Amino acid sequence: MGEYEEKALAALEADDAEGADAEAREERSVRTFLAGLAIGALVGAGVALLFAPQSGPDTRRAVSRRAKHLAREARDRYDDAKDKLRRARREKESEDATDD
């Protein structure tokens, strides 16, 4: 390999290393942003609970009701997704059976 080719290869390797460093920095900045967003949401929720115009027991009851509602909703969505997956699997099996 000639001198020109060696220099070109070295330049390409340097560009690859710089690109990887830039990607790593970008990934770290995205993680930092998301962590800050999550911490800010938690702090905001805590402050909202502290300054809520309801009494402690009323706030706990409201939070409990909301948590139960979210759990029911999550269960319903899980069941819907499970049903869709079963239906899709049955359709795929019936298509495979008719292809044979």
C-alpha positions in Angstrom: 0.0 0.0 0.0 1.3 3.4 -0.9 1.8 6.4 1.2 -1.4 8.1 -0.2 -3.5 5.0 0.6 -2.1 4.8 4.1 -2.9 8.5 4.7 -6.4 8.1 3.3 -7.0 5.0 5.5 -5.8 6.8 8.6 -8.1 9.7 7.8 -11.1 7.4 7.4 -10.3 5.7 10.7 -10.0 9.1 12.4 -13.4 10.1 10.9 -15.0 6.9 12.2 -13.6 7.5 15.7 -14.9 11.1 15.7 -18.3 9.9 14.5 -18.4 7.3 17.3 -17.5 9.9 19.9 -20.1 12.3 18.6 -22.7 9.5 18.8 -21.7 8.6 22.3 -21.9 12.3 23.3 -25.4 12.6 21.7 -26.6 9.5 23.5 -25.3 10.8 26.8 -27.0 14.1 26.3 -30.3 12.4 25.4 -30.0 10.2 28.6 -29.2 13.3 30.6 -32.2 15.2 29.2 -34.6 12.2 29.9 -33.3 11.8 33.4 -33.8 15.5 34.0 -37.3 15.3 32.6 -38.2 12.4 34.9 -36.7 14.1 38.0 -38.6 17.3 37.1 -41.9 15.4 36.7 -41.4 13.7 40.1 -40.5 16.9 41.8 -43.5 18.6 40.2 -45.8 15.9 41.3 -44.5 16.1 44.8 -45.0 19.9 44.9 -48.5 19.6 43.5 -49.4 17.1 46.2 -47.9 19.3 49.0 -49.8 22.4 47.8 -53.1 20.6 46.9 -56.1 22.3 48.5 -57.4 18.9 49.8 -56.7 17.3 53.2 -54.2 14.5 53.5 -56.8 11.7 53.6 -58.7 13.2 50.7 -55.5 13.4 48.6 -54.5 9.8 49.5 -58.0 8.6 48.5 -57.8 10.5 45.2 -54.3 9.1 44.5 -55.5 5.6 45.4 -58.5 5.9 43.1 -56.4 7.2 40.2 -53.9 4.4 40.7 -56.6 1.7 40.7 -58.1 3.3 37.5 -54.7 3.3 35.8 -54.1 -0.4 36.8 -57.5 -1.3 35.4 -56.8 0.5 32.2 -53.4 -1.1 31.9 -54.9 -4.6 32.5 -57.6 -3.8 29.8 -54.9 -2.7 27.3 -52.8 -5.8 28.1 -55.8 -8.1 27.5 -56.7 -6.3 24.2 -53.1 -6.7 23.0 -53.1 -10.4 24.0 -56.4 -11.0 22.2 -55.1 -9.3 19.0 -51.9 -11.4 19.2 -54.0 -14.6 19.5 -56.2 -13.6 16.6 -53.2 -12.7 14.4 -51.5 -16.1 15.4 -54.7 -18.0 14.5 -55.0 -16.1 11.2 -51.3 -16.9 10.4 -51.8 -20.6 11.2 -54.9 -20.8 9.1 -53.1 -19.1 6.1 -50.2 -21.5 6.5 -52.6 -24.5 6.6 -54.3 -23.4 3.4 -51.0 -22.8 1.7 -50.0 -26.4 2.3 
